[in-house]
């Protein structure tokens, strides 16, 4: 898979961990995030990653900030982006299966019950189920036109 990732200063270690794991699994990662803990604004990182994603050629994107909340809110303001804030294996799977999320968000300052790499793997292994879920995703797309 080809994946774009971006982070702010609150998720440097998490980003390094996820990038290392993804590369060890044979995935291509385009890293637009920061590697130092100097302040950077998460909306800017969301815009950078989502703009890159929308150029095409990516399977999905990952956004990281201190909690994952702010960066996911910012990403979801961008038409065509469906960014899910995931916390565990269930929410990661459902983000893909029911919501056809093309981005996931996590927090570098959050204590997860599963390893973040396991959460990411659950998202990557899940497949969009379509059907009634496709109708709902279509309604989300319609909201962007208003």
Secondary structure, DSSP 8 states (H G I E B T S, - for coil): -EEEEEE-GGGHHHHHHHHHHHHHTT-EEEE-S-SS-S---HHHHHHHHHHHHHTS--SEEEEEESSSHHHHHHHTTSTT--EEE--SHHHHHHHHHTT--SEEEEETT---SS-HHHHHHHHHH-----THHHHHHHHHHHHHH-
